[in-house]
Amino acid sequence: MEKTINAIRGMNDILPPTTLIWQYVEKILREVMLSYGFEEIRLPILEKTELFKRTIGEVTDIVEKEMYTFNDRNDDSLSLRPEGTAGCVRAGIEHGLLYHQIQRLWYIGPYFRHERPQKGRYRQFYQCGAEVFGIETPDIDAELIALTATIFKKLGLKDNITLHINSIGSTASRQAYRQCLIEYFTQHHTSLDEDSQRRLHTNPLRILDSKNPAMQSLIQDAPKLITYLDTDSQTHFELLQQYLNALNINFICDSRLVRGLDYYTKTVFEWVTQDLGAQGTVCGGGRYDGLVEQLGGKPTPGLGFAIGLERVVLLLEQANFLGWQKEPHVYMIYDSEDSFKKCLVVSQKLRDDMHHLRVILHCGGGALKNQFKKADKSGAYIALMLGEQESRDHVIGIKFLRENRPQVLVKEDELIGFLHSIFPEIR
């Protein structure tokens, strides 16, 4: 016997009934994005490797260790996208969407990083992201955060997550802070773990992100970025807080919340949960006013966020989320070939006339007793039976599978009205 082939490690199948939760999350995301005036953009999974080297940086873990990169037949270096913002900015520049324009764009799909797989962190993972271009004032920062708050509220997760915000200031103020951090952590070099020692001179802000318990007191005593903010960044951050307060969105000002990439400016934010262990960040975002210019476009303010969908689904599963009801409303059975042909027509008419009715037509034949067993096992609320006698009398038998109610006969031309009476939520 041939050896079976399994999925690649860290690239997981999403199986029923979990797919129903995914469909529900995606439905909420689309509804909220539309309600805030965002338009969907669909981006390639493969991009030129240079795109990520220029945006993320060649000395970052993502580019050095985690990207799936290969040369194609033309010897061009290509990479599976590790994040969404770079591709969205590239598309905006390439298609002339950004200069002197305001754009609200969103996207959803898979991303790829060669990390150690663990709960809530996979090598193929899914994100929903949104980007706003062309607005530099803090009102849009508040609006974008309000959008994320609305998503989590509609998903029923507002009590499971906490908003953290910070400002990382202008490029100049951050450079001054960066140098101060280097000096501080250099004095405590022997207390740094291997990752932090490696990041000390290339990306010292990322040391503040360390989850190493042995380093937490050292990080807590590190200089605070907020004291290095320029006046414009301070005003921007203060206004953002006023807007969030006006919206009754609770938040924590978190001085340790940073971004290690140079193009980020001013606002950064995360939605964090305590319910998923180490993988506590459910959504991360921030302002990146320097990124469009860094990729060759005209100077254009921008900001965005990404939501980790695996983590959202995990939170919903932990909350015993029922999701969309997966069980069919109706299971149709029959007692002959001629009856099956009529069931085929009736079931299709039901789906056409009652768009949200879930109908399973029994296929594969078998005795009525076995068909009723399968109807019951399916979880259907009722079984519709169309036999030779029912066909001659132009009626359909109704058997209630979840209630102790007597079986009834309904005229064919009254079936849809009857189904509306027992499923009033379906239109």
C-alpha positions in Angstrom: 0.0 0.0 0.0 1.3 3.5 -0.9 2.2 5.7 2.0 -0.5 8.4 2.7 0.3 12.0 2.0 -0.4 14.5 4.9 -0.7 18.3 4.8 2.5 20.3 5.2 3.3 21.1 8.8 1.7 24.3 9.9 -0.6 24.4 6.9 -3.9 23.1 8.3 -7.1 22.0 6.8 -10.2 23.8 8.0 -13.0 21.2 8.4 -16.7 21.3 9.0 -18.3 22.3 11.3 -15.5 24.8 12.0 -15.9 26.2 8.5 -19.3 27.5 9.6 -17.6 29.7 12.2 -15.2 31.0 9.5 -18.1 31.8 7.2 -19.9 33.7 10.0 -16.7 35.7 10.8 -16.2 36.5 7.1 -19.9 37.6 6.8 -19.5 40.0 9.8 -16.3 41.4 8.4 -17.8 42.1 5.0 -20.9 43.8 6.6 -18.8 46.0 8.9 -16.4 47.0 6.2 -19.2 48.0 3.9 -20.9 50.0 6.6 -17.8 52.1 7.1 -17.3 52.8 3.4 -14.4 50.4 2.7 -14.0 48.8 -0.7 -12.5 45.3 -1.1 -9.2 44.9 -3.0 -7.9 41.4 -3.9 -4.2 41.0 -4.1 -1.7 38.4 -5.4 -0.4 35.7 -3.0 3.0 35.9 -4.7 5.0 39.2 -4.8 8.5 40.1 -5.8 10.8 39.5 -2.8 12.2 43.0 -3.1 8.8 44.4 -2.0 9.1 42.8 1.4 12.8 43.6 1.7 12.1 47.2 1.1 9.1 47.5 3.5 9.8 45.0 6.2 13.6 45.2 6.1 16.3 42.8 5.2 17.5 42.3 8.8 14.2 41.4 10.3 13.2 37.9 11.3 10.4 37.8 8.7 12.7 38.4 5.8 15.8 36.5 7.1 14.1 33.4 8.5 10.4 33.2 7.8 9.5 34.1 4.2 8.8 31.3 1.7 11.1 32.6 -1.1 12.2 31.0 -4.3 13.4 31.8 -7.8 11.0 31.2 -10.7 11.8 30.0 -14.2 12.9 33.5 -15.1 15.3 33.5 -12.1 13.2 36.2 -10.5 13.0 36.0 -6.7 9.4 35.7 -5.5 7.9 35.3 -2.1 4.6 34.1 -0.7 3.2 37.2 1.0 4.0 37.3 4.8 1.7 40.3 5.4 -0.8 42.4 3.6 0.1 46.1 3.8 3.1 46.0 1.5 1.1 44.4 -1.4 -1.8 46.9 -0.9 0.6 49.9 -1.0 2.3 48.4 -4.1 -1.1 48.0 -5.8 -2.1 51.5 -4.9 1.0 53.0 -6.4 1.0 50.8 -9.5 -2.6 51.6 -10.3 -2.6 55.3 -9.4 -5.0 55.0 -6.5 -3.1 57.0 -3.9 -1.7 60.4 -5.0 -4.1 63.2 -3.9 -6.8 60.7 -3.2 -8.5 59.2 -0.2 -8.8 55.4 -0.3 -10.4 53.0 2.2 -9.5 49.5 1.2 -9.8 46.1 2.8 -8.8 42.6 2.0 -8.9 39.0 3.3 -6.9 35.9 2.6 -4.0 33.6 3.4 -0.5 34.6 4.4 2.7 32.6 4.9 5.5 32.5 7.4 7.9 29.7 8.3 7.5 29.9 12.0 7.2 27.2 14.7 3.6 26.1 14.5 1.6 26.4 17.7 -2.0 27.1 18.7 -3.1 30.3 17.0 0.1 30.6 15.0 0.5 28.7 11.7 2.7 28.7 8.6 -0.3 29.4 6.5 -2.6 31.8 8.4 -5.5 34.0 7.5 -5.9 37.7 8.1 -8.4 40.4 7.4 -6.8 43.8 6.9 -7.8 47.4 6.1 -5.8 50.4 4.9 -6.7 54.1 4.7 -4.6 56.4 2.5 -4.6 60.2 2.2 -5.7 61.3 5.7 -3.2 62.5 8.3 -5.4 63.7 11.1 -6.2 61.6 14.2 -10.0 61.5 13.4 -9.4 58.7 10.9 -7.2 56.8 13.5 -10.2 56.9 15.8 -12.6 55.9 13.0 -10.4 52.9 12.1 -10.2 51.8 15.7 -14.0 52.2 16.0 -14.3 49.9 13.0 -12.3 47.2 14.8 -14.4 47.7 17.9 -17.6 47.2 15.9 -16.3 44.0 14.4 -15.5 42.5 17.8 -18.8 43.7 19.3 -20.8 42.1 16.4 -18.8 38.9 16.9 -19.7 38.9 20.6 -16.0 39.2 21.7 -15.9 42.8 23.1 -15.6 41.4 26.7 -12.8 39.0 25.7 -10.3 41.6 24.4 -8.7 44.9 25.5 -7.5 47.8 23.4 -3.9 49.0 23.9 -2.8 52.2 22.2 0.5 54.1 22.0 2.3 56.7 19.9 5.7 56.1 18.5 6.1 59.7 17.2 7.8 61.0 14.2 10.8 59.4 12.5 13.2 61.9 14.2 11.8 61.5 17.7 11.8 57.7 17.3 15.5 57.8 16.2 16.4 59.7 19.3 14.5 57.2 21.4 16.1 54.3 19.5 19.6 55.6 20.5 18.5 55.9 24.1 17.3 52.3 24.1 20.5 51.1 22.7 22.5 52.8 25.4 20.1 51.5 28.1 20.1 47.9 27.0 23.9 48.0 26.3 24.4 48.7 30.0 22.4 45.5 30.7 23.8 43.4 27.9 24.4 40.3 30.0 20.7 40.3 31.0 19.4 40.2 27.4 18.4 36.9 25.8 19.9 35.8 22.5 17.1 37.4 20.4 17.4 40.7 22.2 21.2 40.8 21.9 20.8 40.2 18.1 18.2 43.0 17.9 20.1 45.5 20.0 21.7 47.5 17.2 19.3 46.5 14.3 15.8 46.8 15.9 16.0 47.7 19.6 12.3 48.7 19.8 11.5 45.0 19.3 13.2 44.2 22.6 10.2 45.9 24.3 8.0 43.2 22.7 9.9 40.3 24.3 7.7 37.9 26.2 10.7 36.4 28.1 9.7 36.4 31.8 13.3 36.9 32.9 13.5 40.2 31.0 10.2 41.8 32.1 11.6 43.9 35.0 14.4 45.2 32.7 11.9 46.1 30.0 9.6 47.8 32.5 12.4 50.1 33.7 13.5 51.0 30.2 13.0 54.6 29.0 9.5 55.4 27.8 8.9 56.5 24.2 6.2 58.9 25.2 8.8 61.2 26.8 10.6 61.6 23.4 7.5 62.5 21.4 7.6 65.7 19.3 4.8 68.2 19.8 2.8 67.3 16.8 2.8 63.6 17.8 1.7 64.5 21.3 -1.2 66.5 20.1 -2.2 63.8 17.6 -2.2 61.2 20.4 -4.1 63.4 22.9 -6.8 64.0 20.3 -7.0 60.3 19.5 -7.7 59.6 23.2 -10.4 62.3 23.3 -12.1 60.7 20.3 -12.0 57.2 21.7 -13.4 58.5 25.0 -16.2 60.2 23.1 -17.0 56.9 21.5 -16.9 55.1 24.9 -14.2 52.8 23.7 -12.1 51.8 26.6 -8.3 51.6 26.1 -5.0 51.2 27.9 -2.1 53.6 27.1 0.7 51.0 26.7 4.2 52.5 26.6 5.6 49.1 25.6 3.5 48.9 22.5 5.8 49.6 19.5 6.5 48.7 15.9 10.0 47.8 14.9 9.7 49.0 11.3 11.0 52.5 10.3 8.0 53.5 8.3 5.6 53.4 11.2 4.7 56.8 12.8 2.5 58.1 15.6 -0.5 55.8 16.4 -0.1 52.1 17.0 -2.7 49.9 18.6 -3.5 46.3 19.4 -6.5 44.3 20.6 -5.2 41.8 23.1 -6.8 38.8 24.9 -5.8 36.8 27.9 -7.7 33.7 26.7 -5.2 32.4 24.2 -2.0 32.2 26.2 1.1 33.5 24.4 -0.8 34.3 21.2 -2.7 37.1 22.8 -2.7 39.7 20.0 -5.9 39.4 18.0 -5.6 42.6 16.0 -2.7 45.0 15.4 -2.5 48.3 13.5 -0.9 51.6 13.2 0.0 54.6 11.1 2.7 54.4 8.5 3.0 57.8 6.9 6.4 57.0 5.4 5.6 53.7 3.6 4.2 54.9 0.3 7.2 57.2 -0.3 9.5 54.3 0.7 8.0 52.2 -2.1 8.5 54.9 -4.7 5.2 56.7 -4.5 4.4 60.4 -3.6 4.4 61.2 0.1 1.0 59.8 1.3 -0.2 59.3 4.9 -1.6 55.9 5.6 -2.7 53.6 8.4 -4.2 50.2 8.7 -4.7 47.0 10.7 -4.8 43.2 10.4 -7.0 40.8 12.3 -5.7 37.2 12.9 -8.7 35.1 11.9 -7.5 31.9 13.5 -7.4 33.6 16.8 -10.9 35.1 16.4 -12.2 31.6 15.6 -10.4 30.1 18.6 -12.0 32.8 20.8 -15.4 32.0 19.4 -14.9 28.2 19.9 -13.9 28.8 23.5 -17.1 30.8 24.0 -19.1 27.8 22.7 -20.2 29.8 19.7 -23.0 28.1 17.8 -22.4 29.9 14.5 -24.8 29.5 11.7 -27.1 26.6 12.2 -25.7 23.9 10.0 -28.5 21.4 10.3 -30.9 21.3 7.4 -34.4 22.5 7.8 -35.8 19.8 5.5 -34.7 16.2 4.6 -36.7 14.8 1.6 -37.3 11.1 1.2 -39.2 8.9 -1.3 -40.2 5.3 -2.0 -39.6 4.8 -5.8 -37.7 6.1 -8.8 -40.8 8.1 -10.0 -41.2 9.6 -6.6 -37.5 10.6 -6.6 -37.9 12.5 -9.9 -40.7 14.4 -8.3 -38.7 15.1 -5.2 -35.9 16.4 -7.4 -38.2 19.0 -8.8 -39.9 19.9 -5.5 -36.6 20.3 -3.6 -35.2 22.6 -6.3 -38.4 24.7 -6.2 -38.1 25.0 -2.5 -34.5 26.3 -2.8 -35.5 28.7 -5.5 -38.5 30.1 -3.7 -37.1 30.1 -0.1 -33.5 31.2 -0.6 -32.3 30.5 2.9 -34.0 27.1 3.3 -31.6 24.3 3.8 -32.8 21.2 2.0 -31.1 17.8 1.7 -32.5 15.5 -0.9 -31.8 11.9 0.0 -29.7 10.2 -2.7 -28.5 6.6 -3.0 -31.8 4.9 -2.6 -32.6 2.5 0.2 -35.6 1.5 2.3 -37.9 4.2 3.8 -36.9 3.1 7.3 -33.2 3.7 6.5 -34.0 7.0 4.9 -35.8 8.2 8.0 -32.8 7.2 10.1 -30.6 9.3 7.9 -33.0 12.2 8.0 -32.9 12.0 11.8 -29.1 11.8 11.9 -28.8 14.8 9.7 -30.4 17.0 12.4 -33.2 18.2 10.1 -36.2 19.7 11.7 -38.7 17.9 9.5 -38.7 15.1 6.9 -40.8 15.6 3.7 -42.0 12.3 2.3 -43.2 11.9 -1.2 -44.3 8.4 -2.1 -46.4 7.0 -4.9 -49.6 7.5 -2.9 -48.8 11.1 -2.1 -47.9 11.7 -5.7 -51.4 10.5 -6.8 -53.1 12.6 -4.2 -50.9 15.7 -4.9 -49.9 15.9 -1.2 -46.6 15.7 0.7 -46.1 14.0 4.1 -44.6 16.0 6.9 -42.9 14.2 9.8 -41.6 16.4 12.7 -38.2 15.0 13.8 -37.5 17.3 16.7 -41.0 17.8 18.2 -43.6 15.4 19.4 -46.2 16.4 16.8 -48.4 14.2 14.7 -47.4 13.6 11.0 -49.5 15.7 8.6 -50.3 15.8 4.9 -50.0 19.1 3.1 -51.2 19.9 -0.4 -48.4 20.4 -2.9 -49.5 24.0 -3.8 -49.7 24.9 0.0 -46.2 23.5 0.9 -44.3 26.8 0.7 -46.9 28.5 2.9 -46.8 25.7 5.4 -43.0 25.9 5.6 -43.1 29.6 6.1 -45.4 29.0 9.1 -43.0 26.7 10.8 -39.8 28.6 9.7 -41.0 32.2 10.0 -37.4 33.4 10.1 -36.9 32.4 6.4 -37.9 34.8 3.7 
